[in-house]
């Protein structure tokens, strides 16, 4: 009797929301892409917890992709109210720099220009599309790592080189 | 009809080309900035979702900051090196994921460095950030390629969304 594989939506939602929120909060998001990978690992953890069957790296990749998509959407929404706050933080940093340095370090201008660039609606949408693609890849990586860390160990199947499985004797008849 | 090894070789080459293009774009952005190309702003914006791009945390090329911080650059550089050495370590037949303890061991430096910086215990120089990201990311392609291969070669068996 084959066992049903678990649904991926809830684990992806949990991982994606956590990763998206942490990625959208200023200062906390200094860990860059690591939050998204972490979200994928979290999603894989919840997926393996519910699963009665052995999950493979491919399952981790899929739940990670969905996690990344959700994280991109959440991060975009979370970032909106924090954008004004981050502008204040940047202004404060610029003011402090100007007190101690006659000339601004090179590169700050392009960084500020890039932030303005992201402000328009069209480019925000384009940024969302790019985020979805990038976060999906990062989430997939996290999901694969998560399956490796938390995947159940069952009897090994022939030619299944990705995850070890233990031998299932429940269907054998004497 | 392609064998599994041939399919996986294609996946591997596509991944190698992909990470090369990605790293190339990181350095192309400051080059475009150096020649005052308006496209540079778009390219910097592409990488902004995944990185704070703080210039004080970035290496510089062509007189402008690379499109991501030093830690992210280290991660991508480590991923590239890991992808490059993958065939020498695992071969291009059946992809197998590394042991968890190897990942945990390689994660220790970046975990300590990132945590220390996040809680304000210290501020690491950019070369330390680069190095910790680099060390951790060397093992990532071994997971990525195994997962990608498993998904593409065995996709009939995978779960549905709900």
Interface residues (C-beta under 8 A of the other chain):
Chain A: X5 X6 X7 X8 X9 X23 X28 X29 X30 X31 X32 X33 X34 X36 X55 X56 X57 X58 X59 X60 X61 X62 X63 X66 X72 X75 X105 X106 X107 X108 X110 X111 X113 X114 X117 X118 X123 X127 X130 X131 X134 X135 X138 X140 X141 X143 X144 X145 X147 X148 X149 X159 X161 X162 X163
Chain B: X33 X40 X41 X42 X44 X45 X46 X48 X49 X50 X51 X52 X53 X54 X55 X56 X58 X60 X63 X64 X65 X68 X69 X71 X72 X75 X94 X95 X96 X97 X98 X100 X103 X110 X114 X117 X118 X140 X143 X144 X146 X147 X148 X149 X150 X151 X152 X154 X155 X157 X158 X159 X160 X161 X162
